[in-house]
């Protein structure tokens, strides 16, 4: 049996510059896939935890 050549056995890896170029092309085509924030992120209300504790319904215990 013959052994495979070293370059055939290992997959070719892209250089850092090629990887950066690939990422730029993907960003140009697809843009930002995920927004910086989503609709379920907490929004600042100006209220602290004490307000929520004082206004907690009685059936929630505590």
N, CA, C and O atoms as a Tripos MOL2 file, in Angstrom:
@<TRIPOS>MOLECULE
protein
  248   247    62     0     0
PROTEIN
NO_CHARGES

@<TRIPOS>ATOM
      1 N           0.8220   -1.1860    0.0000 N.3       1 UNK1
      2 CA          0.0000    0.0000    0.0000 C.3       1 UNK1
      3 C           0.8620    1.2430    0.0000 C.2       1 UNK1
      4 O           1.9510    1.2630    0.5740 O.2       1 UNK1
      5 N           0.3740    2.2570   -0.6350 N.am      2 UNK2
      6 CA          1.1140    3.5180   -0.6560 C.3       2 UNK2
      7 C           0.4650    4.4870    0.3020 C.2       2 UNK2
      8 O          -0.7500    4.4700    0.4990 O.2       2 UNK2
      9 N           1.2710    5.3190    0.8860 N.am      3 UNK3
     10 CA          0.7560    6.3210    1.8090 C.3       3 UNK3
     11 C           0.3610    7.5590    1.0340 C.2       3 UNK3
     12 O           1.0090    7.9130    0.0490 O.2       3 UNK3
     13 N          -0.7220    8.2340    1.4820 N.am      4 UNK4
     14 CA         -1.1250    9.4610    0.7790 C.3       4 UNK4
     15 C          -0.0970   10.5570    1.0160 C.2       4 UNK4
     16 O           0.5730   10.5910    2.0480 O.2       4 UNK4
     17 N           0.0130   11.4320    0.0580 N.am      5 UNK5
     18 CA          0.9280   12.5730    0.1890 C.3       5 UNK5
     19 C           0.4610   13.4590    1.3310 C.2       5 UNK5
     20 O          -0.7360   13.5350    1.6110 O.2       5 UNK5
     21 N           1.3910   14.1280    1.9900 N.am      6 UNK6
     22 CA          1.0650   14.9650    3.1410 C.3       6 UNK6
     23 C           0.0680   16.0670    2.7930 C.2       6 UNK6
     24 O          -0.8410   16.3430    3.5760 O.2       6 UNK6
     25 N           0.2230   16.6950    1.6370 N.am      7 UNK7
     26 CA         -0.6750   17.7960    1.2790 C.3       7 UNK7
     27 C          -2.0700   17.2910    0.9110 C.2       7 UNK7
     28 O          -3.0320   18.0520    1.0070 O.2       7 UNK7
     29 N          -2.2050   16.0540    0.5000 N.am      8 UNK8
     30 CA         -3.5220   15.5100    0.1690 C.3       8 UNK8
     31 C          -4.2670   15.0820    1.4200 C.2       8 UNK8
     32 O          -5.4980   15.0960    1.4370 O.2       8 UNK8
     33 N          -3.5480   14.7030    2.4640 N.am      9 UNK9
     34 CA         -4.1890   14.2140    3.6890 C.3       9 UNK9
     35 C          -4.7590   15.3600    4.5130 C.2       9 UNK9
     36 O          -5.8150   15.1990    5.1260 O.2       9 UNK9
     37 N          -4.1130   16.4810    4.5450 N.am     10 UNK10
     38 CA         -4.5650   17.6090    5.3520 C.3      10 UNK10
     39 C          -5.3600   18.5720    4.4830 C.2      10 UNK10
     40 O          -4.9400   18.9010    3.3740 O.2      10 UNK10
     41 N          -6.5260   19.0330    4.9900 N.am     11 UNK11
     42 CA         -7.3060   20.0000    4.2050 C.3      11 UNK11
     43 C          -6.5880   21.3420    4.1540 C.2      11 UNK11
     44 O          -5.9040   21.7350    5.0990 O.2      11 UNK11
     45 N          -6.7540   22.0260    3.0500 N.am     12 UNK12
     46 CA         -6.1140   23.3340    2.8880 C.3      12 UNK12
     47 C          -6.8230   24.3370    3.7810 C.2      12 UNK12
     48 O          -8.0520   24.4010    3.7850 O.2      12 UNK12
     49 N          -6.0670   25.1170    4.5360 N.am     13 UNK13
     50 CA         -6.6670   26.1240    5.4060 C.3      13 UNK13
     51 C          -6.4550   27.5000    4.7890 C.2      13 UNK13
     52 O          -5.4200   27.7730    4.1800 O.2      13 UNK13
     53 N          -7.4390   28.3480    4.9550 N.am     14 UNK14
     54 CA         -7.3730   29.6950    4.3910 C.3      14 UNK14
     55 C          -6.5300   30.5790    5.3030 C.2      14 UNK14
     56 O          -6.5230   30.3990    6.5210 O.2      14 UNK14
     57 N          -5.8390   31.5120    4.7220 N.am     15 UNK15
     58 CA         -5.0560   32.4470    5.5190 C.3      15 UNK15
     59 C          -6.0050   33.4380    6.1970 C.2      15 UNK15
     60 O          -7.1880   33.5010    5.8650 O.2      15 UNK15
     61 N          -5.4880   34.1910    7.1240 N.am     16 UNK16
     62 CA         -6.3050   35.1630    7.8440 C.3      16 UNK16
     63 C          -6.8730   36.2160    6.8940 C.2      16 UNK16
     64 O          -8.0170   36.6430    7.0500 O.2      16 UNK16
     65 N          -6.0770   36.6340    5.9150 N.am     17 UNK17
     66 CA         -6.5530   37.6490    4.9640 C.3      17 UNK17
     67 C          -7.6800   37.0930    4.0970 C.2      17 UNK17
     68 O          -8.6570   37.7880    3.8210 O.2      17 UNK17
     69 N          -7.5410   35.8370    3.6660 N.am     18 UNK18
     70 CA         -8.5990   35.2220    2.8620 C.3      18 UNK18
     71 C          -9.8730   35.0630    3.6810 C.2      18 UNK18
     72 O         -10.9720   35.2670    3.1640 O.2      18 UNK18
     73 N          -9.7350   34.7010    4.9530 N.am     19 UNK19
     74 CA        -10.9030   34.5440    5.8280 C.3      19 UNK19
     75 C         -11.5970   35.8920    6.0420 C.2      19 UNK19
     76 O         -12.8260   35.9620    6.0300 O.2      19 UNK19
     77 N         -10.8260   36.9520    6.2360 N.am     20 UNK20
     78 CA        -11.4050   38.2870    6.4140 C.3      20 UNK20
     79 C         -12.1350   38.7330    5.1510 C.2      20 UNK20
     80 O         -13.2050   39.3370    5.2310 O.2      20 UNK20
     81 N         -11.5620   38.4400    3.9880 N.am     21 UNK21
     82 CA        -12.2120   38.8000    2.7260 C.3      21 UNK21
     83 C         -13.5110   38.0190    2.5500 C.2      21 UNK21
     84 O         -14.5070   38.5620    2.0720 O.2      21 UNK21
     85 N         -13.4980   36.7610    2.9320 N.am     22 UNK22
     86 CA        -14.7060   35.9360    2.8240 C.3      22 UNK22
     87 C         -15.8030   36.4920    3.7150 C.2      22 UNK22
     88 O         -16.9620   36.5770    3.3080 O.2      22 UNK22
     89 N         -15.4350   36.8710    4.9330 N.am     23 UNK23
     90 CA        -16.4300   37.4340    5.8590 C.3      23 UNK23
     91 C         -16.9940   38.7540    5.3420 C.2      23 UNK23
     92 O         -18.1870   39.0190    5.4860 O.2      23 UNK23
     93 N         -16.1250   39.5950    4.7290 N.am     24 UNK24
     94 CA        -16.6100   40.8610    4.1650 C.3      24 UNK24
     95 C         -17.6060   40.6110    3.0490 C.2      24 UNK24
     96 O         -18.6350   41.2820    2.9660 O.2      24 UNK24
     97 N         -17.3000   39.6360    2.1820 N.am     25 UNK25
     98 CA        -18.2300   39.3240    1.0790 C.3      25 UNK25
     99 C         -19.5660   38.8270    1.6230 C.2      25 UNK25
    100 O         -20.6230   39.2080    1.1190 O.2      25 UNK25
    101 N         -19.5240   37.9870    2.6390 N.am     26 UNK26
    102 CA        -20.7760   37.5020    3.2320 C.3      26 UNK26
    103 C         -21.5700   38.6490    3.8460 C.2      26 UNK26
    104 O         -22.7930   38.6940    3.7110 O.2      26 UNK26
    105 N         -20.8940   39.5720    4.5150 N.am     27 UNK27
    106 CA        -21.5690   40.7200    5.1190 C.3      27 UNK27
    107 C         -22.1860   41.6130    4.0540 C.2      27 UNK27
    108 O         -23.2720   42.1560    4.2560 O.2      27 UNK27
    109 N         -21.5040   41.7740    2.9170 N.am     28 UNK28
    110 CA        -22.0520   42.5890    1.8320 C.3      28 UNK28
    111 C         -23.3240   41.9730    1.2680 C.2      28 UNK28
    112 O         -24.2730   42.6860    0.9410 O.2      28 UNK28
    113 N         -23.3410   40.6530    1.1540 N.am     29 UNK29
    114 CA        -24.4940   39.9760    0.5610 C.3      29 UNK29
    115 C         -25.6480   39.8740    1.5460 C.2      29 UNK29
    116 O         -26.7870   40.2050    1.2160 O.2      29 UNK29
    117 N         -25.3480   39.4120    2.7590 N.am     30 UNK30
    118 CA        -26.4230   39.1120    3.7000 C.3      30 UNK30
    119 C         -26.6660   40.2070    4.7200 C.2      30 UNK30
    120 O         -27.7150   40.2120    5.3660 O.2      30 UNK30
    121 N         -25.7440   41.1270    4.8870 N.am     31 UNK31
    122 CA        -25.9070   42.1780    5.8800 C.3      31 UNK31
    123 C         -25.8530   41.6160    7.2840 C.2      31 UNK31
    124 O         -25.3470   40.5160    7.5090 O.2      31 UNK31
    125 N         -26.3790   42.3780    8.2250 N.am     32 UNK32
    126 CA        -26.4270   41.9170    9.6110 C.3      32 UNK32
    127 C         -27.5690   40.9350    9.7560 C.2      32 UNK32
    128 O         -28.7280   41.2710    9.5130 O.2      32 UNK32
    129 N         -27.2360   39.7310   10.1490 N.am     33 UNK33
    130 CA        -28.2590   38.7130   10.3040 C.3      33 UNK33
    131 C         -29.0450   38.9390   11.5820 C.2      33 UNK33
    132 O         -30.2680   38.7990   11.5920 O.2      33 UNK33
    133 N         -28.3610   39.2860   12.6550 N.am     34 UNK34
    134 CA        -29.0170   39.5120   13.9360 C.3      34 UNK34
    135 C         -28.8900   40.9760   14.3340 C.2      34 UNK34
    136 O         -27.8100   41.5540   14.2160 O.2      34 UNK34
    137 N         -29.9730   41.5820   14.8030 N.am     35 UNK35
    138 CA        -29.8850   42.9720   15.2430 C.3      35 UNK35
    139 C         -29.0990   43.0720   16.5490 C.2      35 UNK35
    140 O         -28.9070   42.0740   17.2440 O.2      35 UNK35
    141 N         -28.6500   44.2680   16.8730 N.am     36 UNK36
    142 CA        -27.9100   44.4840   18.1130 C.3      36 UNK36
    143 C         -28.7680   44.1810   19.3290 C.2      36 UNK36
    144 O         -28.2670   43.6420   20.3160 O.2      36 UNK36
    145 N         -30.0480   44.5180   19.2760 N.am     37 UNK37
    146 CA        -30.9580   44.2140   20.3750 C.3      37 UNK37
    147 C         -32.2370   43.6330   19.7980 C.2      37 UNK37
    148 O         -32.5480   43.8310   18.6230 O.2      37 UNK37
    149 N         -32.9690   42.9200   20.6250 N.am     38 UNK38
    150 CA        -34.2050   42.3120   20.1580 C.3      38 UNK38
    151 C         -35.3830   42.8620   20.9470 C.2      38 UNK38
    152 O         -35.2020   43.5910   21.9230 O.2      38 UNK38
    153 N         -36.5840   42.5120   20.5240 N.am     39 UNK39
    154 CA        -37.7840   43.0500   21.1630 C.3      39 UNK39
    155 C         -37.9770   42.5280   22.5840 C.2      39 UNK39
    156 O         -38.7260   43.1250   23.3580 O.2      39 UNK39
    157 N         -37.3160   41.4240   22.9440 N.am     40 UNK40
    158 CA        -37.4810   40.9070   24.2940 C.3      40 UNK40
    159 C         -36.3840   41.3600   25.2540 C.2      40 UNK40
    160 O         -36.3470   40.9030   26.3970 O.2      40 UNK40
    161 N         -35.4980   42.2400   24.8220 N.am     41 UNK41
    162 CA        -34.5030   42.8120   25.7250 C.3      41 UNK41
    163 C         -35.2070   43.7480   26.6950 C.2      41 UNK41
    164 O         -36.1450   44.4450   26.3080 O.2      41 UNK41
    165 N         -34.7680   43.7720   27.9530 N.am     42 UNK42
    166 CA        -35.4150   44.6930   28.9120 C.3      42 UNK42
    167 C         -35.1670   46.1390   28.5360 C.2      42 UNK42
    168 O         -34.0650   46.5170   28.1380 O.2      42 UNK42
    169 N         -36.2030   46.9360   28.6700 N.am     43 UNK43
    170 CA        -36.0920   48.3550   28.3820 C.3      43 UNK43
    171 C         -36.0330   49.1180   29.7010 C.2      43 UNK43
    172 O         -36.7320   48.7630   30.6500 O.2      43 UNK43
    173 N         -35.2200   50.1480   29.7720 N.am     44 UNK44
    174 CA        -35.1570   50.9120   31.0270 C.3      44 UNK44
    175 C         -36.4840   51.6120   31.2860 C.2      44 UNK44
    176 O         -37.0310   52.2640   30.3960 O.2      44 UNK44
    177 N         -36.9990   51.4780   32.5010 N.am     45 UNK45
    178 CA        -38.2810   52.0860   32.8580 C.3      45 UNK45
    179 C         -38.1370   53.2010   33.8690 C.2      45 UNK45
    180 O         -39.0910   53.9380   34.1190 O.2      45 UNK45
    181 N         -36.9550   53.3370   34.4580 N.am     46 UNK46
    182 CA        -36.7670   54.3510   35.4920 C.3      46 UNK46
    183 C         -37.2210   53.8600   36.8540 C.2      46 UNK46
    184 O         -37.1530   54.6080   37.8290 O.2      46 UNK46
    185 N         -37.6780   52.6290   36.9440 N.am     47 UNK47
    186 CA        -38.1230   52.0580   38.2110 C.3      47 UNK47
    187 C         -37.0640   51.0850   38.7220 C.2      47 UNK47
    188 O         -36.4280   50.3720   37.9460 O.2      47 UNK47
    189 N         -36.8910   51.0710   40.0270 N.am     48 UNK48
    190 CA        -35.9260   50.1380   40.5930 C.3      48 UNK48
    191 C         -36.6660   48.9100   41.1290 C.2      48 UNK48
    192 O         -37.8930   48.8380   41.0640 O.2      48 UNK48
    193 N         -35.9220   47.9660   41.6480 N.am     49 UNK49
    194 CA        -36.5170   46.7220   42.1430 C.3      49 UNK49
    195 C         -37.4940   46.9670   43.2930 C.2      49 UNK49
    196 O         -38.4610   46.2220   43.4520 O.2      49 UNK49
    197 N         -37.2480   48.0080   44.0980 N.am     50 UNK50
    198 CA        -38.1390   48.2760   45.2350 C.3      50 UNK50
    199 C         -39.5630   48.5620   44.7560 C.2      50 UNK50
    200 O         -40.5220   48.1140   45.3840 O.2      50 UNK50
    201 N         -39.7160   49.2980   43.6560 N.am     51 UNK51
    202 CA        -41.0450   49.6040   43.1330 C.3      51 UNK51
    203 C         -41.7790   48.3220   42.7590 C.2      51 UNK51
    204 O         -42.9650   48.1670   43.0540 O.2      51 UNK51
    205 N         -41.0620   47.4020   42.1050 N.am     52 UNK52
    206 CA        -41.6960   46.1450   41.7060 C.3      52 UNK52
    207 C         -42.0710   45.3060   42.9220 C.2      52 UNK52
    208 O         -43.1140   44.6530   42.9210 O.2      52 UNK52
    209 N         -41.2350   45.3140   43.9600 N.am     53 UNK53
    210 CA        -41.5530   44.5610   45.1740 C.3      53 UNK53
    211 C         -42.7680   45.1560   45.8880 C.2      53 UNK53
    212 O         -43.6030   44.4120   46.4030 O.2      53 UNK53
    213 N         -42.8770   46.4730   45.9250 N.am     54 UNK54
    214 CA        -44.0120   47.1350   46.5740 C.3      54 UNK54
    215 C         -45.3080   46.9280   45.7940 C.2      54 UNK54
    216 O         -46.3880   46.9370   46.3850 O.2      54 UNK54
    217 N         -45.2170   46.7450   44.4910 N.am     55 UNK55
    218 CA        -46.4070   46.6140   43.6630 C.3      55 UNK55
    219 C         -46.6610   45.1840   43.1900 C.2      55 UNK55
    220 O         -47.4180   44.9610   42.2450 O.2      55 UNK55
    221 N         -46.0260   44.2220   43.8520 N.am     56 UNK56
    222 CA        -46.2190   42.8200   43.4860 C.3      56 UNK56
    223 C         -47.6130   42.3870   43.9410 C.2      56 UNK56
    224 O         -48.0050   42.6780   45.0710 O.2      56 UNK56
    225 N         -48.3740   41.6940   43.0770 N.am     57 UNK57
    226 CA        -49.6930   41.2220   43.4590 C.3      57 UNK57
    227 C         -49.5970   40.2170   44.6180 C.2      57 UNK57
    228 O         -48.6200   39.4740   44.7160 O.2      57 UNK57
    229 N         -50.6010   40.1970   45.4830 N.am     58 UNK58
    230 CA        -50.5380   39.3170   46.6650 C.3      58 UNK58
    231 C         -50.4530   37.8150   46.2930 C.2      58 UNK58
    232 O         -49.8590   37.0350   47.0370 O.2      58 UNK58
    233 N         -51.0200   37.4230   45.1920 N.am     59 UNK59
    234 CA        -50.9970   36.0030   44.8380 C.3      59 UNK59
    235 C         -49.6200   35.5460   44.3550 C.2      59 UNK59
    236 O         -49.4300   34.3570   44.1010 O.2      59 UNK59
    237 N         -48.6560   36.4610   44.2220 N.am     60 UNK60
    238 CA        -47.3020   36.0720   43.8320 C.3      60 UNK60
    239 C         -46.4200   35.7840   45.0490 C.2      60 UNK60
    240 O         -45.2400   35.4690   44.8930 O.2      60 UNK60
    241 N         -46.9700   35.8890   46.2360 N.am     61 UNK61
    242 CA        -46.2240   35.5570   47.4490 C.3      61 UNK61
    243 C         -45.1790   36.5880   47.7900 C.2      61 UNK61
    244 O         -45.0340   37.6110   47.1210 O.2      61 UNK61
    245 N         -44.4670   36.2960   48.8300 N.am     62 UNK62
    246 CA        -43.3560   37.1630   49.1570 C.3      62 UNK62
    247 C         -43.5020   37.8130   50.4240 C.2      62 UNK62
    248 O         -42.6290   38.5800   50.8290 O.2      62 UNK62
@<TRIPOS>BOND
     1     1     2 1
     2     2     3 1
     3     3     4 2
     4     3     5 am
     5     5     6 1
     6     6     7 1
     7     7     8 2
     8     7     9 am
     9     9    10 1
    10    10    11 1
    11    11    12 2
    12    11    13 am
    13    13    14 1
    14    14    15 1
    15    15    16 2
    16    15    17 am
    17    17    18 1
    18    18    19 1
    19    19    20 2
    20    19    21 am
    21    21    22 1
    22    22    23 1
    23    23    24 2
    24    23    25 am
    25    25    26 1
    26    26    27 1
    27    27    28 2
    28    27    29 am
    29    29    30 1
    30    30    31 1
    31    31    32 2
    32    31    33 am
    33    33    34 1
    34    34    35 1
    35    35    36 2
    36    35    37 am
    37    37    38 1
    38    38    39 1
    39    39    40 2
    40    39    41 am
    41    41    42 1
    42    42    43 1
    43    43    44 2
    44    43    45 am
    45    45    46 1
    46    46    47 1
    47    47    48 2
    48    47    49 am
    49    49    50 1
    50    50    51 1
    51    51    52 2
    52    51    53 am
    53    53    54 1
    54    54    55 1
    55    55    56 2
    56    55    57 am
    57    57    58 1
    58    58    59 1
    59    59    60 2
    60    59    61 am
    61    61    62 1
    62    62    63 1
    63    63    64 2
    64    63    65 am
    65    65    66 1
    66    66    67 1
    67    67    68 2
    68    67    69 am
    69    69    70 1
    70    70    71 1
    71    71    72 2
    72    71    73 am
    73    73    74 1
    74    74    75 1
    75    75    76 2
    76    75    77 am
    77    77    78 1
    78    78    79 1
    79    79    80 2
    80    79    81 am
    81    81    82 1
    82    82    83 1
    83    83    84 2
    84    83    85 am
    85    85    86 1
    86    86    87 1
    87    87    88 2
    88    87    89 am
    89    89    90 1
    90    90    91 1
    91    91    92 2
    92    91    93 am
    93    93    94 1
    94    94    95 1
    95    95    96 2
    96    95    97 am
    97    97    98 1
    98    98    99 1
    99    99   100 2
   100    99   101 am
   101   101   102 1
   102   102   103 1
   103   103   104 2
   104   103   105 am
   105   105   106 1
   106   106   107 1
   107   107   108 2
   108   107   109 am
   109   109   110 1
   110   110   111 1
   111   111   112 2
   112   111   113 am
   113   113   114 1
   114   114   115 1
   115   115   116 2
   116   115   117 am
   117   117   118 1
   118   118   119 1
   119   119   120 2
   120   119   121 am
   121   121   122 1
   122   122   123 1
   123   123   124 2
   124   123   125 am
   125   125   126 1
   126   126   127 1
   127   127   128 2
   128   127   129 am
   129   129   130 1
   130   130   131 1
   131   131   132 2
   132   131   133 am
   133   133   134 1
   134   134   135 1
   135   135   136 2
   136   135   137 am
   137   137   138 1
   138   138   139 1
   139   139   140 2
   140   139   141 am
   141   141   142 1
   142   142   143 1
   143   143   144 2
   144   143   145 am
   145   145   146 1
   146   146   147 1
   147   147   148 2
   148   147   149 am
   149   149   150 1
   150   150   151 1
   151   151   152 2
   152   151   153 am
   153   153   154 1
   154   154   155 1
   155   155   156 2
   156   155   157 am
   157   157   158 1
   158   158   159 1
   159   159   160 2
   160   159   161 am
   161   161   162 1
   162   162   163 1
   163   163   164 2
   164   163   165 am
   165   165   166 1
   166   166   167 1
   167   167   168 2
   168   167   169 am
   169   169   170 1
   170   170   171 1
   171   171   172 2
   172   171   173 am
   173   173   174 1
   174   174   175 1
   175   175   176 2
   176   175   177 am
   177   177   178 1
   178   178   179 1
   179   179   180 2
   180   179   181 am
   181   181   182 1
   182   182   183 1
   183   183   184 2
   184   183   185 am
   185   185   186 1
   186   186   187 1
   187   187   188 2
   188   187   189 am
   189   189   190 1
   190   190   191 1
   191   191   192 2
   192   191   193 am
   193   193   194 1
   194   194   195 1
   195   195   196 2
   196   195   197 am
   197   197   198 1
   198   198   199 1
   199   199   200 2
   200   199   201 am
   201   201   202 1
   202   202   203 1
   203   203   204 2
   204   203   205 am
   205   205   206 1
   206   206   207 1
   207   207   208 2
   208   207   209 am
   209   209   210 1
   210   210   211 1
   211   211   212 2
   212   211   213 am
   213   213   214 1
   214   214   215 1
   215   215   216 2
   216   215   217 am
   217   217   218 1
   218   218   219 1
   219   219   220 2
   220   219   221 am
   221   221   222 1
   222   222   223 1
   223   223   224 2
   224   223   225 am
   225   225   226 1
   226   226   227 1
   227   227   228 2
   228   227   229 am
   229   229   230 1
   230   230   231 1
   231   231   232 2
   232   231   233 am
   233   233   234 1
   234   234   235 1
   235   235   236 2
   236   235   237 am
   237   237   238 1
   238   238   239 1
   239   239   240 2
   240   239   241 am
   241   241   242 1
   242   242   243 1
   243   243   244 2
   244   243   245 am
   245   245   246 1
   246   246   247 1
   247   247   248 2
@<TRIPOS>SUBSTRUCTURE
     1 UNK1         2 RESIDUE 1 A UNK
     2 UNK2         6 RESIDUE 1 A UNK
     3 UNK3        10 RESIDUE 1 A UNK
     4 UNK4        14 RESIDUE 1 A UNK
     5 UNK5        18 RESIDUE 1 A UNK
     6 UNK6        22 RESIDUE 1 A UNK
     7 UNK7        26 RESIDUE 1 A UNK
     8 UNK8        30 RESIDUE 1 A UNK
     9 UNK9        34 RESIDUE 1 A UNK
    10 UNK10       38 RESIDUE 1 A UNK
    11 UNK11       42 RESIDUE 1 A UNK
    12 UNK12       46 RESIDUE 1 A UNK
    13 UNK13       50 RESIDUE 1 A UNK
    14 UNK14       54 RESIDUE 1 A UNK
    15 UNK15       58 RESIDUE 1 A UNK
    16 UNK16       62 RESIDUE 1 A UNK
    17 UNK17       66 RESIDUE 1 A UNK
    18 UNK18       70 RESIDUE 1 A UNK
    19 UNK19       74 RESIDUE 1 A UNK
    20 UNK20       78 RESIDUE 1 A UNK
    21 UNK21       82 RESIDUE 1 A UNK
    22 UNK22       86 RESIDUE 1 A UNK
    23 UNK23       90 RESIDUE 1 A UNK
    24 UNK24       94 RESIDUE 1 A UNK
    25 UNK25       98 RESIDUE 1 A UNK
    26 UNK26      102 RESIDUE 1 A UNK
    27 UNK27      106 RESIDUE 1 A UNK
    28 UNK28      110 RESIDUE 1 A UNK
    29 UNK29      114 RESIDUE 1 A UNK
    30 UNK30      118 RESIDUE 1 A UNK
    31 UNK31      122 RESIDUE 1 A UNK
    32 UNK32      126 RESIDUE 1 A UNK
    33 UNK33      130 RESIDUE 1 A UNK
    34 UNK34      134 RESIDUE 1 A UNK
    35 UNK35      138 RESIDUE 1 A UNK
    36 UNK36      142 RESIDUE 1 A UNK
    37 UNK37      146 RESIDUE 1 A UNK
    38 UNK38      150 RESIDUE 1 A UNK
    39 UNK39      154 RESIDUE 1 A UNK
    40 UNK40      158 RESIDUE 1 A UNK
    41 UNK41      162 RESIDUE 1 A UNK
    42 UNK42      166 RESIDUE 1 A UNK
    43 UNK43      170 RESIDUE 1 A UNK
    44 UNK44      174 RESIDUE 1 A UNK
    45 UNK45      178 RESIDUE 1 A UNK
    46 UNK46      182 RESIDUE 1 A UNK
    47 UNK47      186 RESIDUE 1 A UNK
    48 UNK48      190 RESIDUE 1 A UNK
    49 UNK49      194 RESIDUE 1 A UNK
    50 UNK50      198 RESIDUE 1 A UNK
    51 UNK51      202 RESIDUE 1 A UNK
    52 UNK52      206 RESIDUE 1 A UNK
    53 UNK53      210 RESIDUE 1 A UNK
    54 UNK54      214 RESIDUE 1 A UNK
    55 UNK55      218 RESIDUE 1 A UNK
    56 UNK56      222 RESIDUE 1 A UNK
    57 UNK57      226 RESIDUE 1 A UNK
    58 UNK58      230 RESIDUE 1 A UNK
    59 UNK59      234 RESIDUE 1 A UNK
    60 UNK60      238 RESIDUE 1 A UNK
    61 UNK61      242 RESIDUE 1 A UNK
    62 UNK62      246 RESIDUE 1 A UNK
